[in-house]
């Protein structure tokens, strides 16, 4: 149950990162209420990966998504271990 909730929260947060990255394609999208809401949610985590850029192209969203997937796989592994230990 806990794994299911955490896994879905990670998936939802991953979608928030993708949508936030896509907002850069639309002028003024970051200044909307939705853009500011996503910025408050996504920017603190994504800031850890601001080192990932080449010229003016930033790869922070991609690195953040990869890290979230690794965390999700780790949670899945731990959940499988716990299920084997319980049964």
QUIRA-V68593 format. One record per pair of residues at least 24 apart in sequence whose ideal C-beta (glycine too) atoms are under 10 Angstrom apart, sorted by sequence separation. I is the first residue (numbers start at 1). GAP is how many residues later the second one is. D is the distance in whole Angstrom. If there is no record, write none. Layout:
i:I gap:GAP d:D
i:I gap:GAP d:D
//
This chain:
i:17 gap:24 d:9
i:18 gap:24 d:10
i:16 gap:25 d:6
i:17 gap:25 d:5
i:21 gap:25 d:9
i:16 gap:26 d:6
i:20 gap:26 d:8
i:13 gap:28 d:8
i:17 gap:28 d:8
i:13 gap:29 d:8
i:16 gap:29 d:10
i:17 gap:29 d:7
i:13 gap:32 d:8
i:24 gap:34 d:9
i:21 gap:37 d:9
i:24 gap:37 d:9
i:21 gap:39 d:9
i:22 gap:39 d:9
i:21 gap:40 d:4
i:20 gap:41 d:7
i:21 gap:41 d:8
i:17 gap:43 d:9
i:18 gap:43 d:7
i:21 gap:43 d:9
i:17 gap:44 d:5
i:18 gap:44 d:10
i:20 gap:44 d:10
i:21 gap:44 d:9
i:17 gap:45 d:9
i:14 gap:47 d:10
i:17 gap:47 d:6
i:18 gap:47 d:7
i:17 gap:48 d:6
i:14 gap:50 d:8
i:15 gap:50 d:10
i:13 gap:51 d:9
i:14 gap:51 d:6
i:17 gap:51 d:8
i:13 gap:52 d:10
i:14 gap:54 d:5
i:13 gap:55 d:7
i:14 gap:55 d:8
i:11 gap:57 d:9
i:10 gap:58 d:5
i:11 gap:58 d:10
i:14 gap:58 d:8
i:10 gap:59 d:8
i:10 gap:61 d:7
i:11 gap:61 d:8
i:10 gap:62 d:5
i:9 gap:63 d:10
i:7 gap:64 d:10
i:6 gap:65 d:9
i:7 gap:65 d:6
i:10 gap:65 d:8
i:6 gap:66 d:8
i:7 gap:68 d:6
i:3 gap:69 d:10
i:6 gap:69 d:6
i:7 gap:69 d:7
i:6 gap:70 d:10
i:3 gap:72 d:6
i:7 gap:72 d:9
i:2 gap:73 d:9
i:3 gap:73 d:7
i:6 gap:73 d:9
i:3 gap:75 d:8
i:4 gap:75 d:9
i:3 gap:76 d:4
i:2 gap:77 d:8
i:3 gap:77 d:9
i:1 gap:78 d:10
i:3 gap:79 d:8
i:2 gap:80 d:10
i:3 gap:80 d:9
//
